[in-house]
Amino acid sequence: MQINGAKQQRGHVLLIAGDSATRRRTVQVLPSKNLAALSMVPVSTLLGSNMPSDTTYLDGIHDQNALQVRLRTAAATPGPLLVYLSGRLTTDRRGQQLYLALSRTTTSTARYTALPWEWLGMELRTRPQGLTTVVFDLAADKATWPLLREYGTLPASTAAEVFGVVTPPGFAGDEGVSPYTRHWIEQLRQAPERPSNSRLHALTVASAALPPGALILPGIREITAPGYAFGHPATDERQGLTESPAARPVIPRPAHEPDGGRSAVRTPQTGTVVVPQTAPAPAPQPLPADPVFVAQDPRPHIHALAQSGRHTEAAQMAQMWEQYILQTDGFDSPKATEWVEIRADLAKMSGNFLLATQLWVGAGRTRLVHQSPDAPEVLSAARSAHYCWTQLRDAARARECGPELISLLRALPSLDHRHLTVAQQRLEYLHDAPGGS
């Protein structure tokens, strides 16, 4: 449509639900649930603009060419564009290219029935800078995860801001809206003014309990750098506005020192560390070069939070540190494994025995790659995993976790054989009595 010789400025929201991500009947991502939740958010809030906009929901689509046409139509919009994708990330057998699996995609048919990830960048490459946002909430299948780790990223387009998370295979999610999308929506609803996209992503990552090793883009190092989302007032390029310091919520940080359970936060207007208590705050201190991940050991502070019942804050802080270590030391580093075990212990303290079991099994497997089967750390992880599994009262979840646990226990001949015997007996009982545990 032409108005006075110029295109009418309209925005567009394109929401794409690919295939569900499940492994051994364990749900990781349910794209339809994510799209349903997003449909309840006003389009102006999703897009960050009051401009007249169109919205396209693609749920259950199975034709890659039809999806490309929809993507191309959305890319042609002259105004701001948001593309959201959720589902299972997979690869083809021959080319080892990345695909968003659609409803009929199998490993052998990915080239013909899935959306090639490179098409996303290809269709968006001519978009004007500053008008395009890509948000994804995905889970990688077992064959795709090594390739994704090799890439270390999930590019979309140099013309777009790209935010999102890819969950590794093997971690169970809620049978509802996945954590990243759920917290992304909650941050939109809680903020008095819509945050910039970068701040929205940073707030979401800080609050969502993402699985260990999840690929986060941009990563923890980038989103905690000064001037990115925390630390300085951010300018919204689309509106030419600078957020006022009063409108910017503060985020829990690892403290400079253990402080008996108080959360240190950083204020954007001063760039100093303060303690949000009724008592007078200490004098401002200069921030170190890396303002979030300081040299002092954060573990006593995290433990104090958990001991005082502030389990969510403890888990969030531990996850931030874990992600930092993953990016600085690597996925299989001893430090990364230690943080997985810290998160497992926190999950046990909070009563989340499902997550605790999964994390302890993962830690045991990782240690077994680098340590002998009789190493104390390996045996301790296995014993902890077994204990947490025995505390699971949901028979279905216990059945799902049982085979992985038993596989770990079988790999440890020096472990007390009663652990394996008891685990096998319980799993047999769970299969015979599906209604109980």
C-alpha positions as CSV (number, residue, x, y, z in Angstrom):
1,M,0.0,0.0,0.0
2,Q,1.3,3.5,-0.9
3,I,0.6,6.6,1.1
4,N,1.9,9.9,-0.5
5,G,4.4,7.9,-2.5
6,A,5.8,6.0,0.4
7,K,5.1,2.6,1.8
8,Q,2.7,2.5,4.8
9,Q,4.8,1.7,7.8
10,R,3.6,-1.5,9.4
11,G,5.2,-4.0,11.7
12,H,5.1,-7.7,11.7
13,V,5.3,-10.5,14.3
14,L,6.0,-14.0,12.9
15,L,5.7,-16.9,15.5
16,I,6.9,-20.3,14.3
17,A,6.4,-23.5,16.2
18,G,8.4,-26.4,14.9
19,D,8.3,-30.0,16.0
20,S,8.2,-30.9,19.7
21,A,11.5,-31.9,21.3
22,T,11.3,-35.1,23.3
23,R,13.8,-37.7,24.3
24,R,12.8,-41.1,25.6
25,R,9.3,-39.7,26.2
26,T,10.8,-36.8,28.2
27,V,9.5,-33.5,27.0
28,Q,12.1,-30.7,26.5
29,V,10.2,-28.1,24.5
30,L,6.6,-27.9,23.5
31,P,6.5,-25.2,20.8
32,S,2.7,-25.1,20.7
33,K,2.5,-24.2,24.4
34,N,5.1,-21.4,23.8
35,L,3.1,-19.9,21.0
36,A,-0.1,-20.1,23.0
37,A,1.5,-18.1,25.8
38,L,2.9,-15.5,23.4
39,S,-0.5,-15.1,21.8
40,M,-1.7,-13.6,25.2
41,V,0.9,-10.8,25.0
42,P,-0.2,-7.6,23.2
43,V,1.5,-7.4,19.8
44,S,2.7,-3.8,20.6
45,T,4.5,-5.3,23.7
46,L,6.1,-8.1,21.7
47,L,7.2,-5.8,19.0
48,G,8.2,-2.8,21.2
49,S,6.2,-0.5,19.0
50,N,2.7,1.0,18.8
51,M,2.9,0.9,15.0
52,P,0.0,-1.0,13.2
53,S,1.2,-4.5,12.9
54,D,0.4,-7.9,11.4
55,T,0.8,-11.2,13.3
56,T,1.3,-14.6,11.7
57,Y,1.1,-17.8,13.8
58,L,2.6,-21.0,12.2
59,D,1.8,-24.0,14.4
60,G,1.9,-27.4,12.9
61,I,3.3,-26.4,9.5
62,H,5.1,-29.2,7.7
63,D,6.0,-27.7,4.3
64,Q,9.4,-26.0,4.2
65,N,8.6,-24.1,1.0
66,A,5.4,-22.7,2.5
67,L,7.3,-21.7,5.6
68,Q,9.9,-19.9,3.4
69,V,7.2,-18.0,1.7
70,R,5.8,-16.8,5.1
71,L,9.3,-15.9,6.2
72,R,9.9,-13.9,3.0
73,T,6.6,-12.1,3.3
74,A,7.4,-11.1,6.9
75,A,10.9,-9.9,5.9
76,A,9.3,-7.6,3.3
77,T,7.5,-5.6,5.9
78,P,8.8,-2.0,6.0
79,G,8.5,-1.6,9.8
80,P,9.9,-3.5,12.8
81,L,9.9,-7.3,12.6
82,L,10.0,-9.9,15.4
83,V,10.6,-13.6,14.4
84,Y,10.2,-16.1,17.1
85,L,11.1,-19.8,16.6
86,S,10.6,-22.7,19.0
87,G,11.1,-26.4,18.6
88,R,13.7,-29.1,17.9
89,L,17.0,-28.3,16.2
90,T,18.2,-31.1,14.1
91,T,20.7,-31.9,11.3
92,D,20.6,-33.8,8.0
93,R,22.6,-37.0,7.5
94,R,24.7,-35.8,4.6
95,G,25.5,-32.2,4.9
96,Q,25.6,-31.7,8.6
97,Q,23.6,-28.5,8.3
98,L,21.3,-27.2,10.9
99,Y,17.5,-27.4,10.5
100,L,14.4,-26.4,12.5
101,A,12.4,-29.7,12.5
102,L,8.8,-29.4,11.4
103,S,5.9,-31.6,12.3
104,R,6.8,-34.5,9.9
105,T,10.6,-34.2,10.0
106,T,12.8,-37.3,10.6
107,T,16.5,-37.6,10.5
108,S,16.4,-39.0,7.0
109,T,14.0,-36.4,5.6
110,A,15.3,-33.2,7.2
111,R,16.6,-31.8,3.9
112,Y,13.1,-31.9,2.5
113,T,10.8,-31.5,5.4
114,A,12.6,-29.1,7.8
115,L,13.5,-25.4,7.7
116,P,17.2,-24.9,6.9
117,W,18.5,-22.5,9.5
118,E,20.5,-20.7,6.8
119,W,17.3,-19.7,5.1
120,L,16.5,-17.5,8.1
121,G,19.6,-15.4,7.5
122,M,19.1,-15.5,3.7
123,E,15.6,-14.0,3.9
124,L,16.5,-11.4,6.5
125,R,19.8,-10.2,5.1
126,T,18.3,-7.3,3.2
127,R,16.4,-5.9,6.2
128,P,17.3,-2.4,7.4
129,Q,19.6,-2.3,10.4
130,G,17.8,-1.9,13.8
131,L,14.4,-3.1,12.7
132,T,14.7,-6.9,13.0
133,T,14.7,-9.1,16.1
134,V,15.0,-12.9,16.1
135,V,14.2,-14.8,19.3
136,F,14.5,-18.6,19.6
137,D,13.8,-21.2,22.3
138,L,15.0,-24.5,21.0
139,A,16.3,-27.9,22.1
140,A,19.0,-29.7,20.1
141,D,18.7,-33.4,19.4
142,K,21.5,-35.8,20.3
143,A,23.1,-35.7,16.8
144,T,22.9,-32.0,16.6
145,W,24.4,-31.0,19.9
146,P,28.1,-31.8,19.1
147,L,27.8,-29.8,15.9
148,L,26.3,-26.9,17.7
149,R,29.0,-26.9,20.3
150,E,31.6,-26.9,17.5
151,Y,30.0,-23.8,16.0
152,G,29.6,-22.2,19.4
153,T,26.8,-20.0,18.0
154,L,23.5,-20.1,16.1
155,P,23.7,-17.2,13.5
156,A,20.6,-15.7,12.0
157,S,21.4,-12.5,10.1
158,T,23.8,-9.6,10.4
159,A,20.8,-7.4,9.9
160,A,19.0,-8.7,13.0
161,E,19.4,-8.7,16.8
162,V,19.5,-12.4,17.8
163,F,18.6,-13.6,21.2
164,G,17.7,-17.0,22.6
165,V,18.7,-20.4,24.1
166,V,19.3,-23.9,22.9
167,T,18.8,-26.6,25.5
168,P,21.1,-29.7,25.3
169,P,19.6,-33.1,24.8
170,G,18.7,-35.2,27.8
171,F,17.3,-32.6,30.2
172,A,13.6,-32.8,31.0
173,G,11.5,-29.6,30.8
174,D,8.1,-28.7,32.1
175,E,5.1,-29.9,30.1
176,G,4.1,-26.4,29.5
177,V,5.8,-23.1,28.5
178,S,9.5,-23.6,28.5
179,P,11.6,-21.6,31.0
180,Y,13.2,-19.1,28.6
181,T,9.9,-18.2,26.9
182,R,8.0,-18.2,30.2
183,H,10.4,-15.8,31.9
184,W,10.7,-13.7,28.7
185,I,7.0,-13.1,28.9
186,E,7.1,-12.5,32.7
187,Q,9.8,-9.8,32.3
188,L,7.6,-8.1,29.6
189,R,4.6,-8.1,32.0
190,Q,6.5,-7.0,35.1
191,A,8.4,-4.1,33.6
192,P,6.7,-0.6,33.9
193,E,8.2,0.2,30.5
194,R,9.2,-2.3,27.8
195,P,12.9,-3.1,28.2
196,S,15.2,-3.0,25.3
197,N,15.7,-6.4,23.6
198,S,19.1,-6.8,25.1
199,R,18.0,-6.0,28.6
200,L,15.0,-8.3,28.2
201,H,17.2,-11.2,27.2
202,A,19.6,-10.5,30.1
203,L,16.8,-10.4,32.6
204,T,15.3,-13.6,31.2
205,V,18.6,-15.5,31.4
206,A,19.2,-14.3,35.0
207,S,15.8,-15.5,36.1
208,A,15.1,-18.7,34.1
209,A,16.5,-22.0,35.5
210,L,18.2,-23.1,32.3
211,P,19.8,-26.5,32.1
212,P,23.6,-26.7,32.6
213,G,25.5,-26.2,29.4
214,A,22.6,-24.6,27.5
215,L,23.8,-22.4,24.6
216,I,22.8,-18.8,25.4
217,L,23.0,-16.1,22.7
218,P,24.3,-13.6,23.4
219,G,26.2,-15.4,26.2
220,I,26.8,-14.5,29.8
221,R,30.0,-12.7,29.2
222,E,28.4,-10.4,26.7
223,I,25.2,-9.7,28.6
224,T,27.1,-8.9,31.8
225,A,29.6,-6.6,30.1
226,P,29.4,-2.9,31.0
227,G,27.0,-1.0,28.8
228,Y,25.2,-4.1,27.4
229,A,22.2,-4.6,29.6
230,F,23.4,-3.7,33.0
231,G,25.5,-0.8,34.2
232,H,24.6,2.1,31.9
233,P,21.3,3.5,30.6
234,A,20.5,1.8,27.4
235,T,19.3,3.6,24.3
236,D,16.4,2.1,22.4
237,E,17.4,2.7,18.7
238,R,13.9,2.2,17.5
239,Q,12.4,5.0,19.6
240,G,15.5,7.2,20.2
241,L,14.8,7.1,24.0
242,T,17.0,6.5,26.9
243,E,15.6,4.5,29.8
244,S,15.5,6.4,33.0
245,P,17.5,4.8,35.9
246,A,14.4,4.6,38.0
247,A,12.7,2.4,35.4
248,R,15.5,-0.1,35.3
249,P,15.1,-3.0,37.7
250,V,18.2,-4.3,39.5
251,I,19.5,-7.9,39.2
252,P,21.0,-10.1,41.9
253,R,24.8,-10.4,41.6
254,P,27.5,-12.5,43.1
255,A,28.6,-10.4,46.1
256,H,32.1,-9.2,46.7
257,E,32.1,-11.1,50.0
258,P,29.8,-13.6,51.7
259,D,27.3,-11.3,53.5
260,G,25.0,-13.7,55.4
261,G,22.4,-14.0,52.6
262,R,22.1,-10.4,51.4
263,S,22.0,-10.0,47.6
264,A,24.4,-7.5,46.1
265,V,23.0,-5.5,43.2
266,R,24.4,-3.0,40.8
267,T,22.7,0.4,40.3
268,P,22.9,1.8,36.7
269,Q,22.9,5.4,37.8
270,T,26.1,5.2,39.8
271,G,27.9,2.1,38.7
272,T,28.5,1.1,42.4
273,V,27.7,-2.0,44.5
274,V,25.1,-1.5,47.2
275,V,23.1,-3.8,49.5
276,P,19.3,-3.4,49.4
277,Q,18.6,-3.5,53.1
278,T,16.8,-1.2,55.5
279,A,20.1,-0.6,57.3
280,P,22.4,2.1,55.8
281,A,24.3,0.8,52.8
282,P,28.1,0.7,52.9
283,A,30.0,3.4,51.1
284,P,30.2,2.9,47.3
285,Q,33.2,0.9,46.1
286,P,34.7,1.0,42.6
287,L,33.8,-2.0,40.4
288,P,36.6,-4.3,39.2
289,A,37.3,-4.6,35.5
290,D,34.9,-7.5,35.3
291,P,32.0,-6.1,37.4
292,V,30.0,-9.3,37.9
293,F,32.4,-12.2,38.1
294,V,34.8,-11.0,40.8
295,A,37.7,-12.9,42.3
296,Q,36.1,-13.8,45.6
297,D,34.6,-17.2,46.0
298,P,30.8,-16.9,45.6
299,R,29.9,-20.3,47.0
300,P,29.5,-19.3,50.7
301,H,27.1,-16.5,49.7
302,I,25.1,-18.9,47.5
303,H,25.0,-21.5,50.2
304,A,23.8,-18.8,52.7
305,L,21.0,-17.9,50.3
306,A,19.9,-21.5,50.1
307,Q,20.1,-22.0,53.8
308,S,17.9,-19.0,54.4
309,G,15.2,-20.5,52.1
310,R,16.0,-18.2,49.1
311,H,16.4,-21.1,46.8
312,T,15.4,-19.3,43.6
313,E,18.0,-16.6,44.1
314,A,20.7,-19.2,45.0
315,A,19.9,-21.2,41.9
316,Q,19.9,-18.1,39.6
317,M,23.3,-16.9,41.0
318,A,24.8,-20.4,40.7
319,Q,23.6,-20.6,37.1
320,M,25.1,-17.3,36.2
321,W,28.5,-18.5,37.6
322,E,28.2,-21.8,35.8
323,Q,27.5,-20.2,32.5
324,Y,30.5,-17.9,33.0
325,I,32.8,-20.9,33.7
326,L,31.4,-22.8,30.7
327,Q,32.4,-19.9,28.5
328,T,35.8,-19.3,30.0
329,D,37.0,-22.8,30.9
330,G,34.9,-25.0,28.6
331,F,32.1,-27.6,29.0
332,D,34.2,-30.5,30.3
333,S,36.5,-28.5,32.5
334,P,36.8,-29.5,36.2
335,K,35.4,-26.1,37.3
336,A,32.3,-26.5,35.1
337,T,31.7,-29.9,36.6
338,E,32.0,-28.5,40.1
339,W,29.3,-25.9,39.3
340,V,27.0,-28.6,37.9
341,E,27.4,-30.4,41.3
342,I,26.7,-27.1,43.1
343,R,23.5,-26.7,41.2
344,A,22.6,-30.3,41.9
345,D,23.1,-29.8,45.6
346,L,21.0,-26.6,45.5
347,A,18.2,-28.5,43.6
348,K,18.2,-31.1,46.3
349,M,18.0,-28.5,49.1
350,S,15.0,-26.9,47.4
351,G,13.3,-30.3,47.0
352,N,13.6,-30.4,43.2
353,F,14.8,-34.1,43.1
354,L,14.2,-34.5,39.4
355,L,16.7,-31.8,38.4
356,A,19.1,-32.9,41.2
357,T,19.1,-36.4,39.8
358,Q,19.7,-35.3,36.3
359,L,22.5,-32.9,37.3
360,W,24.2,-35.5,39.5
361,V,24.1,-38.2,36.8
362,G,25.5,-35.7,34.3
363,A,28.3,-34.7,36.7
364,G,29.1,-38.4,37.3
365,R,29.3,-39.1,33.5
366,T,31.5,-36.1,32.9
367,R,33.9,-37.0,35.7
368,L,34.0,-40.6,34.5
369,V,35.4,-39.3,31.2
370,H,38.4,-37.7,32.9
371,Q,38.7,-39.7,36.1
372,S,38.9,-43.4,37.1
373,P,35.7,-45.3,38.1
374,D,37.0,-45.5,41.7
375,A,37.7,-41.8,42.0
376,P,36.0,-40.4,45.2
377,E,34.3,-37.6,43.2
378,V,32.8,-40.0,40.7
379,L,31.5,-42.3,43.5
380,S,30.1,-39.4,45.4
381,A,28.2,-38.1,42.4
382,A,26.7,-41.5,41.8
383,R,25.7,-42.0,45.4
384,S,24.1,-38.5,45.4
385,A,22.3,-39.2,42.1
386,H,20.9,-42.5,43.5
387,Y,19.7,-40.8,46.7
388,C,17.9,-38.0,44.8
389,W,16.3,-40.5,42.5
390,T,14.9,-42.5,45.4
391,Q,13.2,-39.3,46.6
392,L,11.3,-38.9,43.4
393,R,7.6,-39.6,44.1
394,D,6.4,-39.1,40.5
395,A,6.5,-42.6,39.1
396,A,6.7,-41.4,35.5
397,R,9.6,-39.1,36.1
398,A,11.4,-41.7,38.1
399,R,11.0,-44.3,35.3
400,E,12.5,-41.7,32.9
401,C,15.6,-41.1,35.0
402,G,16.1,-44.7,36.0
403,P,17.9,-46.1,33.0
404,E,20.5,-43.2,32.9
405,L,21.2,-43.7,36.6
406,I,21.5,-47.5,36.4
407,S,23.9,-47.0,33.4
408,L,26.1,-44.8,35.6
409,L,26.0,-47.2,38.5
410,R,27.0,-50.2,36.3
411,A,30.1,-48.3,35.1
412,L,31.4,-48.1,38.7
413,P,32.5,-51.6,39.8
414,S,34.0,-50.3,43.1
415,L,30.8,-48.7,44.2
416,D,28.8,-50.6,46.8
417,H,26.8,-53.1,44.7
418,R,23.7,-52.5,46.8
419,H,23.2,-49.2,45.0
420,L,22.8,-50.9,41.7
421,T,20.7,-53.7,43.1
422,V,18.3,-51.4,44.9
423,A,18.0,-49.1,41.8
424,Q,17.2,-52.1,39.5
425,Q,14.6,-53.4,41.9
426,R,12.9,-50.0,42.2
427,L,12.9,-49.5,38.4
428,E,11.3,-52.9,37.9
429,Y,8.7,-52.1,40.5
430,L,7.9,-48.7,38.8
431,H,7.3,-50.5,35.5
432,D,5.0,-53.0,37.2
433,A,3.1,-50.3,39.2
434,P,2.8,-47.2,37.0
435,G,0.5,-45.5,39.4
436,G,2.9,-45.3,42.3
437,S,6.5,-45.3,43.4
